[in-house]
Amino acid sequence: MSLKFNLMQETRAGGRRAQIDLPHQTVETPVFMPVGTAGSVKAVAQDVVESLGAQIILGNTYHLYLRPGHEAIRRMGGLHRFISWPRAMLTDSGGFQVYSLAQLRKVTDEGVRFRSHLDGSSHFFTPEHSMDVQIALGADVAMAFDECTEYPATRERAEESLRLTMAWAQRSLDYFRVHQHEVAWREEFGGRTQSLFGIVQGGMYTDLRKESAERLVEMNFDGYAIGGLSVGEPRRATLEVIAEVLPLLPKDKPRYVMGVGYPDEIERYARMGIDMMDCVLPTRAARHGLLFTSEGRVNIKNRQFAEDQNPPDPTCDCRVCRRYTRAYLRHLMQAGEPLAGTLNSIHNLAFYLGIMQRVRRELAAPADASAGATAR
């Protein structure tokens, strides 16, 4: 048994409240998932991430495969145990990271050969190998191995990328269904196993996106993601792709948009009917001094904050805004103190997670809600 999906409310605009019952956590949606690339949400300890209300985080297959290695993590009981994270977790397939190594990779029908960004060593990822790595890591949700289409891309390039993604999706699914019982924690959770999501690709070509979605649905994955976004395309194009693909995905399974976005975007997508989102932006921006607040974006490095005794966000109740001033956060950035990245990251994560908490409350009993349904 993998995940259970319970759709509780849905608005006429498409927004929906649901529960995703995963082995390590029942996740309330819509949900934002902090990114823990190398086994940690950068600069923020796991207990703090928990206290902020994060229900599920991401691990990065490519980075964890290279260091410390998936077999080492398998021997230590899986990623949950290794990083001391008791709640739900999702791993990506490694496809996006391999895509980003444009000068260090060679793509064939069989898979992708690439050189490590750490030491230049050669590695070969196939759909089957990606599944084996993700089973070793043991996240609640794994992702099919895909070929991410860059932006801009010609029609011919997008078609070839889609051909590979669809073939690799089937191979991922076939291998996963045979081996998913090998996850380390299976007996601990009554025989439950991981779930596998397919990834819709096709670039900015709506007909290719439609073809991708329909073929993936026929394969009967446990959930569906929209990938290949936030790769340089205009924000308007991102919205158009999501709007085109959403109606094609089953309502009785989770729907996930990968790698997005700014606060206003994640709220908009949640109200359209996206259940799951992730992005490195809250912590990446934080390390550069950019804070997301109810008053807009704040570059805390600016001189105007040198003696500002106000909290970073006057309306925020996070542990940073309750205790520290803008002047102090600016000082930490100017002094190059590591604590700057930690405090900024905590606030930004609290802001993102707070958006989803508010949206869930507002969707919980909307005036135009229709009755939900329980589905497997």
C-alpha positions, 0 to 999 in steps of 0.5 A: 500500500502506498499513499491514500488521497482524501479530497475534502473540499474543492472550490469553483475556482479549483482550489482544494483541501486534501489529505495525503496519507503517507507512511511518515505523515498525513500531509494537509494540502495545499502544502509548501515543501522546503528543500533539503538538497543535501540532507538538510534545509540549508542553515536551519536545523530539523527541529526548527523546520518542524517547529515552523510547521513543515510537514514534508521536505525534499531530498535531492537524489543527485547530491545524496548519490554523490555524497555520502552515497545512497548505499551508505544511506541504505545501510543506515536505515534510509534518509529519514533516520540518517538526517533525523527527520520523522515527518514525510519526505519526497526525493526528486529523480536527479533529472533536473540536476543532470539537466543543469550540467549541460556541459558535463552530460551526454544523453542517450535513449538508455540514460544520461552519462555525466561528470560529478560537479564535485570531482569530475568523476563519470557516472551513468544514470538510467531510470532504473538506477534513479529508482534504485537510488531513491528506494535506498534513500527511502523517501515517502514519495519518489519521482520518475526519472525525466529529461527536463526541457530547457527554455527556450527550446525548439519544437524538435528539441521539445519533442525529443525530450518528451520522447525520452521522458515518456520512455523513461517514465514507463521504465521507472514505473516498471522497475519501481513496482518490482522493487518498491518493497525493498525500502528499509522502513517497510516493516516498521510501517505495516508493509506500506511502501513508497509512492511514485509520481510521474512528471509532465514535460513538453516545454512551452508547447501546450499540445506536447504537455497535453500528450505527456499528461494523458500518457502518464495518466494511462500509466497510472502513477500514484501522483503527478507533477508538472516539471520543466518550469522555472527554467527561465521562461516568463512567469506568464508562460509558467501560469499558462502551462499549469492552467493547461495541464491541471484539467488533464490530471486526475482529481483523485490523486496529488498534483505537484508543481516542481520548483516554484516560486515567489509567494504570490505565485504559490498562493495563486497555484494553490487556489488553482488546485495544486496540492504540492509545491517546492522551491529553494527560493526562501533559503537561497534568497535569505542567504543573500539578505532578501526577506519576504514580508507582508510589506513586500520584498526587503533587502535587509542589507540596505543602509536604511535598516542600519538603525531600524528597531522594527521587526523584519515583518511587523505582522509576522509572529515567527521566532525571528520577528518576535526577537530580532530587529532589522538593524541586527539582521543587517549587522549580521549580513554586513559582518558576514556572520553565518547566523544571518543566513539562519535567521533570514532563512527561518523567517522566509520559511515561516512566511512561505509555510504561513501562506499555505496555512492561511490558504488551507484555512480559507479553503477549509469551509469556502462558501462555494465549496462542493463536497469532496470525495475519498479516493485511493 
